[in-house]
Amino acid sequence: MGILVQMAVLLVLTHYAHLGYLVATGLGVEAAVLHNFIWHERWTWSDRRGSRGSFLRRLLGFHIANGALSLAGNLILMRVFVGRFGLRFTFANGLSIALCSILTFFAGDRLVFREVRTIESSRPDADPGDWKAPMR
């Protein structure tokens, strides 16, 4: 869904607000980063919310990790794909998103919403595949 948010913002800003594709890309990335944070906070890693501090701390961490990777990656790739290779900006944006999404998912999983194990959940007899094992 973040892809749709980013692409929609890009298209609206380039077609209706007549912004350049790089400015529109940056604003689209920001909209997608905020959307994705809320999505991850509520669903993807909702079981890890209490493990990494306050909501604002996680949002800041997400922006530093995912936002920086996504913004820099998308802007650099868009400049290369459109400016150097002459691809249409909509197609180039799709390619940029695909490449950056892999990095940003792992940054969110490993840095922002990192699982913090408790002493109880690290017992030798605890089954790591058991969904009932406490993970904090």
GROMACS elastic network, one bead per residue, 0.5 to 0.9 nm:
[ bonds ]
;  ai    aj funct       b0    kb
    1     4     6  0.51310   500
    1     5     6  0.63803   500
    1     6     6  0.87558   500
    1    32     6  0.84473   500
    1    35     6  0.83746   500
    1    36     6  0.80365   500
    2     6     6  0.61419   500
    2     7     6  0.85049   500
    2    29     6  0.88164   500
    2    31     6  0.82678   500
    2    33     6  0.74798   500
    2    34     6  0.89249   500
    2    35     6  0.63085   500
    2    36     6  0.58314   500
    2    39     6  0.88934   500
    3     6     6  0.51866   500
    3     7     6  0.60490   500
    3     8     6  0.84116   500
    3    32     6  0.70235   500
    3    94     6  0.79444   500
    3    97     6  0.69911   500
    3    98     6  0.87929   500
    4     7     6  0.51360   500
    4     8     6  0.58533   500
    4     9     6  0.84416   500
    4    32     6  0.83001   500
    5     8     6  0.52168   500
    5     9     6  0.61609   500
    5    10     6  0.85512   500
    5    28     6  0.70822   500
    5    29     6  0.84921   500
    5    31     6  0.67956   500
    5    32     6  0.55874   500
    5    35     6  0.77283   500
    6     9     6  0.53087   500
    6    10     6  0.61456   500
    6    11     6  0.86746   500
    6    25     6  0.75693   500
    6    27     6  0.81322   500
    6    29     6  0.56389   500
    6    30     6  0.80581   500
    6    31     6  0.64954   500
    6    32     6  0.52378   500
    6    33     6  0.87324   500
    6    93     6  0.87315   500
    6    97     6  0.86928   500
    7    10     6  0.50295   500
    7    11     6  0.61199   500
    7    12     6  0.85597   500
    7    25     6  0.83820   500
    7    28     6  0.68570   500
    7    29     6  0.88450   500
    7    32     6  0.89666   500
    7    90     6  0.74686   500
    7    93     6  0.73804   500
    7    94     6  0.78482   500
    8    11     6  0.51786   500
    8    12     6  0.60375   500
    8    13     6  0.84237   500
    8    28     6  0.76756   500
    9    12     6  0.51980   500
    9    13     6  0.59322   500
    9    14     6  0.84021   500
    9    24     6  0.70979   500
    9    25     6  0.79589   500
    9    27     6  0.72851   500
    9    29     6  0.85625   500
    9    31     6  0.76124   500
    9    32     6  0.88630   500
   10    13     6  0.53430   500
   10    14     6  0.60506   500
   10    15     6  0.84064   500
   10    21     6  0.72331   500
   10    23     6  0.87636   500
   10    24     6  0.50333   500
   10    25     6  0.56483   500
   10    26     6  0.85899   500
   10    27     6  0.75868   500
   10    28     6  0.54814   500
   10    29     6  0.87172   500
   10    90     6  0.81316   500
   10    93     6  0.86536   500
   11    14     6  0.52848   500
   11    15     6  0.58271   500
   11    16     6  0.79510   500
   11    21     6  0.88804   500
   11    24     6  0.79966   500
   11    90     6  0.78051   500
   12    15     6  0.53831   500
   12    16     6  0.54293   500
   12    17     6  0.68468   500
   12    18     6  0.85304   500
   12    24     6  0.85466   500
   13    16     6  0.56311   500
   13    18     6  0.61060   500
   13    19     6  0.56988   500
   13    20     6  0.81759   500
   13    21     6  0.83097   500
   13    23     6  0.87105   500
   13    24     6  0.56775   500
   13    25     6  0.88607   500
   13    27     6  0.86799   500
   13    28     6  0.86362   500
   14    17     6  0.58541   500
   14    20     6  0.61710   500
   14    21     6  0.62595   500
   14    23     6  0.89196   500
   14    24     6  0.63828   500
   15    18     6  0.54455   500
   15    19     6  0.77489   500
   16    19     6  0.81928   500
   18    21     6  0.89226   500
   19    22     6  0.82654   500
   19    23     6  0.65142   500
   19    24     6  0.60960   500
   20    23     6  0.55687   500
   20    24     6  0.61616   500
   20    25     6  0.84940   500
   21    24     6  0.50526   500
   21    25     6  0.58521   500
   21    26     6  0.86045   500
   21    78     6  0.84066   500
   21    89     6  0.68970   500
   22    26     6  0.62488   500
   22    27     6  0.87174   500
   22    75     6  0.64446   500
   22    78     6  0.72721   500
   22    79     6  0.74756   500
   23    26     6  0.51718   500
   23    27     6  0.63505   500
   23    28     6  0.85307   500
   23    75     6  0.88488   500
   24    27     6  0.51660   500
   24    28     6  0.59369   500
   24    29     6  0.84791   500
   25    29     6  0.60126   500
   25    30     6  0.85793   500
   25    71     6  0.83275   500
   25    74     6  0.73875   500
   25    75     6  0.69203   500
   25    78     6  0.81229   500
   25    93     6  0.77947   500
   26    29     6  0.51279   500
   26    30     6  0.63121   500
   26    31     6  0.87634   500
   26    71     6  0.62355   500
   26    72     6  0.87946   500
   26    74     6  0.78427   500
   26    75     6  0.68952   500
   27    30     6  0.50795   500
   27    31     6  0.62794   500
   27    32     6  0.86318   500
   28    31     6  0.51252   500
   28    32     6  0.61648   500
   28    33     6  0.85662   500
   29    32     6  0.50180   500
   29    33     6  0.59943   500
   29    34     6  0.86339   500
   29    67     6  0.77412   500
   29    70     6  0.68629   500
   29    71     6  0.60674   500
   29    74     6  0.77381   500
   30    33     6  0.50371   500
   30    34     6  0.62873   500
   30    35     6  0.85373   500
   30    63     6  0.89248   500
   30    67     6  0.71410   500
   30    70     6  0.87483   500
   30    71     6  0.75268   500
   31    34     6  0.53547   500
   31    35     6  0.61677   500
   31    36     6  0.85689   500
   32    36     6  0.58474   500
   32    37     6  0.83977   500
   33    36     6  0.50968   500
   33    37     6  0.60569   500
   33    38     6  0.86963   500
   33    62     6  0.81659   500
   33    63     6  0.72681   500
   33    66     6  0.72968   500
   33    67     6  0.60134   500
   33    70     6  0.79996   500
   34    37     6  0.51908   500
   34    38     6  0.64378   500
   34    39     6  0.86915   500
   34    59     6  0.83798   500
   34    62     6  0.89898   500
   34    63     6  0.82832   500
   34    67     6  0.87482   500
   35    38     6  0.53801   500
   35    39     6  0.62577   500
   35    40     6  0.87273   500
   36    40     6  0.59904   500
   36    41     6  0.83112   500
   37    40     6  0.51415   500
   37    41     6  0.58770   500
   37    42     6  0.84708   500
   37    58     6  0.87343   500
   37    59     6  0.69451   500
   37    62     6  0.69488   500
   37    63     6  0.85859   500
   37   108     6  0.89204   500
   38    42     6  0.60275   500
   38    43     6  0.83604   500
   38    59     6  0.88175   500
   39    42     6  0.53127   500
   39    43     6  0.58093   500
   39    44     6  0.67630   500
   39    45     6  0.87885   500
   40    43     6  0.53079   500
   40    45     6  0.54884   500
   40    46     6  0.68874   500
   40   108     6  0.85644   500
   40   113     6  0.86513   500
   41    44     6  0.66588   500
   41    45     6  0.59068   500
   41    46     6  0.53519   500
   41    47     6  0.88343   500
   41    48     6  0.84381   500
   41    49     6  0.67281   500
   41    55     6  0.86089   500
   41    58     6  0.87754   500
   41   113     6  0.84876   500
   42    45     6  0.71064   500
   42    46     6  0.51607   500
   42    47     6  0.88989   500
   42    49     6  0.86094   500
   43    46     6  0.50594   500
   43    47     6  0.82487   500
   44    47     6  0.82079   500
   45    48     6  0.54309   500
   45    49     6  0.69060   500
   45   109     6  0.80422   500
   45   113     6  0.65599   500
   45   114     6  0.89369   500
   46    49     6  0.54693   500
   46    50     6  0.87351   500
   46   113     6  0.88963   500
   47    50     6  0.77986   500
   47    51     6  0.86906   500
   47   115     6  0.89355   500
   47   135     6  0.78588   500
   47   136     6  0.78288   500
   48    51     6  0.53980   500
   48    52     6  0.74566   500
   48   113     6  0.61343   500
   48   114     6  0.73309   500
   48   115     6  0.62018   500
   48   116     6  0.79510   500
   48   135     6  0.76940   500
   48   136     6  0.62992   500
   49    52     6  0.65100   500
   49    53     6  0.77268   500
   49    54     6  0.82066   500
   49    55     6  0.79204   500
   49    58     6  0.84421   500
   49   113     6  0.71148   500
   49   136     6  0.86455   500
   50    53     6  0.62044   500
   50    54     6  0.74914   500
   50    55     6  0.88618   500
   50   136     6  0.71872   500
   51    54     6  0.88874   500
   51   113     6  0.76235   500
   51   114     6  0.76987   500
   51   115     6  0.69234   500
   51   116     6  0.60880   500
   51   135     6  0.89846   500
   51   136     6  0.55434   500
   52    55     6  0.86176   500
   52    57     6  0.77329   500
   52    58     6  0.66635   500
   52   112     6  0.72402   500
   52   113     6  0.66093   500
   52   114     6  0.73416   500
   52   115     6  0.84061   500
   52   116     6  0.81076   500
   53    56     6  0.82371   500
   53    57     6  0.60924   500
   53    58     6  0.67555   500
   54    57     6  0.51173   500
   54    58     6  0.63199   500
   54    59     6  0.85837   500
   55    58     6  0.52149   500
   55    59     6  0.61053   500
   55    60     6  0.86170   500
   56    60     6  0.60408   500
   56    61     6  0.84344   500
   57    60     6  0.51439   500
   57    61     6  0.60793   500
   57    62     6  0.84669   500
   58    62     6  0.58974   500
   58    63     6  0.84533   500
   58   112     6  0.61618   500
   58   113     6  0.75833   500
   59    62     6  0.50094   500
   59    63     6  0.61337   500
   59    64     6  0.85835   500
   59   112     6  0.84510   500
   60    63     6  0.50665   500
   60    64     6  0.61333   500
   60    65     6  0.85684   500
   61    64     6  0.50638   500
   61    65     6  0.60012   500
   61    66     6  0.80597   500
   61    67     6  0.89414   500
   61   108     6  0.87575   500
   61   111     6  0.78972   500
   61   112     6  0.57571   500
   62    65     6  0.52032   500
   62    66     6  0.53033   500
   62    67     6  0.64998   500
   62    68     6  0.88223   500
   62   107     6  0.83049   500
   62   108     6  0.65933   500
   62   111     6  0.82710   500
   62   112     6  0.57743   500
   62   113     6  0.85995   500
   63    66     6  0.54875   500
   63    68     6  0.64364   500
   63    69     6  0.88748   500
   64    67     6  0.56517   500
   64    68     6  0.54412   500
   64    69     6  0.80086   500
   65    68     6  0.57246   500
   65    69     6  0.62483   500
   65    70     6  0.85256   500
   65   104     6  0.74615   500
   65   107     6  0.61427   500
   65   108     6  0.71991   500
   65   111     6  0.74528   500
   65   112     6  0.75108   500
   66    69     6  0.51637   500
   66    70     6  0.57636   500
   66    71     6  0.82158   500
   66   103     6  0.80763   500
   66   105     6  0.77736   500
   66   106     6  0.89936   500
   66   107     6  0.62436   500
   66   108     6  0.65354   500
   66   112     6  0.87422   500
   67    70     6  0.50992   500
   67    71     6  0.57308   500
   67    72     6  0.82239   500
   67   104     6  0.80743   500
   68    71     6  0.52145   500
   68    72     6  0.58557   500
   68    73     6  0.80239   500
   69    72     6  0.54636   500
   69    73     6  0.56604   500
   69    74     6  0.81577   500
   69   100     6  0.72772   500
   69   103     6  0.74876   500
   69   104     6  0.65790   500
   69   107     6  0.87010   500
   70    73     6  0.51413   500
   70    74     6  0.57368   500
   70    75     6  0.82773   500
   70    96     6  0.89499   500
   70    97     6  0.80064   500
   70   100     6  0.58375   500
   70   101     6  0.74869   500
   70   103     6  0.82495   500
   70   104     6  0.66521   500
   71    74     6  0.53115   500
   71    75     6  0.60230   500
   71    76     6  0.84390   500
   71   100     6  0.89728   500
   72    75     6  0.53065   500
   72    76     6  0.60003   500
   72    77     6  0.83822   500
   73    76     6  0.52955   500
   73    77     6  0.59299   500
   73    78     6  0.83080   500
   73    96     6  0.72711   500
   73    97     6  0.86457   500
   73    99     6  0.83588   500
   73   100     6  0.61756   500
   74    77     6  0.51689   500
   74    78     6  0.57846   500
   74    79     6  0.83800   500
   74    93     6  0.74042   500
   74    96     6  0.53169   500
   74    97     6  0.67255   500
   74    99     6  0.86505   500
   74   100     6  0.68998   500
   75    78     6  0.51212   500
   75    79     6  0.60819   500
   75    80     6  0.86057   500
   75    96     6  0.83682   500
   76    79     6  0.52053   500
   76    80     6  0.62883   500
   76    81     6  0.86220   500
   76    96     6  0.87616   500
   77    80     6  0.50383   500
   77    81     6  0.58726   500
   77    82     6  0.82692   500
   77    92     6  0.77768   500
   77    93     6  0.82592   500
   77    95     6  0.83192   500
   77    96     6  0.57540   500
   78    81     6  0.50903   500
   78    82     6  0.56860   500
   78    83     6  0.74636   500
   78    89     6  0.72397   500
   78    92     6  0.59501   500
   78    93     6  0.63570   500
   78    95     6  0.86394   500
   78    96     6  0.65656   500
   79    82     6  0.54800   500
   79    83     6  0.50048   500
   79    84     6  0.69645   500
   79    85     6  0.89714   500
   80    83     6  0.53532   500
   80    85     6  0.64987   500
   80    86     6  0.84628   500
   80    92     6  0.88998   500
   81    84     6  0.58369   500
   81    85     6  0.50435   500
   81    86     6  0.63332   500
   81    87     6  0.56719   500
   81    88     6  0.82435   500
   81    89     6  0.79156   500
   81    91     6  0.89338   500
   81    92     6  0.56614   500
   81    93     6  0.85776   500
   81    95     6  0.86340   500
   81    96     6  0.84918   500
   82    85     6  0.56354   500
   82    88     6  0.63028   500
   82    89     6  0.59611   500
   82    92     6  0.64808   500
   83    86     6  0.56962   500
   83    87     6  0.78720   500
   84    87     6  0.83226   500
   86    89     6  0.85309   500
   87    90     6  0.83367   500
   87    91     6  0.67706   500
   87    92     6  0.59955   500
   88    91     6  0.54776   500
   88    92     6  0.60911   500
   88    93     6  0.85380   500
   89    93     6  0.58380   500
   89    94     6  0.85534   500
   90    93     6  0.51036   500
   90    94     6  0.64309   500
   90    95     6  0.88780   500
   91    94     6  0.51569   500
   91    95     6  0.64426   500
   91    96     6  0.86956   500
   92    95     6  0.51313   500
   92    96     6  0.61038   500
   92    97     6  0.85782   500
   93    97     6  0.60555   500
   93    98     6  0.85415   500
   94    97     6  0.51784   500
   94    98     6  0.62058   500
   94    99     6  0.87591   500
   95    98     6  0.51383   500
   95    99     6  0.63096   500
   95   100     6  0.86149   500
   96    99     6  0.53089   500
   96   100     6  0.60535   500
   96   101     6  0.83543   500
   97   100     6  0.51819   500
   97   101     6  0.57084   500
   97   102     6  0.87670   500
   98   101     6  0.53946   500
   98   102     6  0.70306   500
   99   102     6  0.60633   500
   99   103     6  0.74467   500
  100   103     6  0.53913   500
  100   104     6  0.62010   500
  100   105     6  0.86298   500
  101   104     6  0.50660   500
  101   105     6  0.59415   500
  101   106     6  0.86226   500
  102   105     6  0.53927   500
  102   106     6  0.65887   500
  102   107     6  0.87918   500
  103   106     6  0.54367   500
  103   107     6  0.62173   500
  103   108     6  0.87472   500
  104   108     6  0.60999   500
  104   109     6  0.84931   500
  105   108     6  0.52047   500
  105   109     6  0.61271   500
  105   110     6  0.85307   500
  106   110     6  0.57869   500
  106   111     6  0.79162   500
  107   110     6  0.53184   500
  107   111     6  0.53634   500
  107   112     6  0.69194   500
  107   113     6  0.87565   500
  108   111     6  0.55114   500
  108   113     6  0.58332   500
  108   114     6  0.76003   500
  109   112     6  0.63631   500
  109   113     6  0.53528   500
  109   114     6  0.56734   500
  109   115     6  0.81787   500
  110   113     6  0.65372   500
  110   115     6  0.78523   500
  111   114     6  0.53771   500
  113   116     6  0.89594   500
  115   135     6  0.69915   500
  115   136     6  0.63725   500
  116   135     6  0.67671   500
  116   136     6  0.50063   500
  117   120     6  0.80516   500
  117   121     6  0.60251   500
  117   122     6  0.65335   500
  117   134     6  0.80818   500
  117   135     6  0.55533   500
  117   136     6  0.54188   500
  118   121     6  0.52294   500
  118   122     6  0.63809   500
  118   134     6  0.75681   500
  118   135     6  0.66845   500
  118   136     6  0.61128   500
  119   122     6  0.52763   500
  119   123     6  0.66917   500
  120   123     6  0.55781   500
  120   126     6  0.80786   500
  120   133     6  0.84649   500
  120   134     6  0.73802   500
  120   135     6  0.88577   500
  121   124     6  0.86692   500
  121   126     6  0.63289   500
  121   127     6  0.86545   500
  121   128     6  0.81831   500
  121   133     6  0.60808   500
  121   134     6  0.55873   500
  121   135     6  0.62370   500
  121   136     6  0.84350   500
  122   125     6  0.83507   500
  122   126     6  0.67043   500
  122   128     6  0.85758   500
  123   126     6  0.52374   500
  123   127     6  0.86745   500
  124   127     6  0.81326   500
  126   129     6  0.87511   500
  126   130     6  0.78246   500
  126   133     6  0.69992   500
  127   130     6  0.52333   500
  127   131     6  0.86880   500
  127   133     6  0.72483   500
  128   131     6  0.78295   500
  128   133     6  0.72656   500
  129   132     6  0.87582   500
  129   133     6  0.82089   500
  130   133     6  0.55919   500
  131   134     6  0.79865   500
  131   135     6  0.89286   500
  132   135     6  0.86167   500
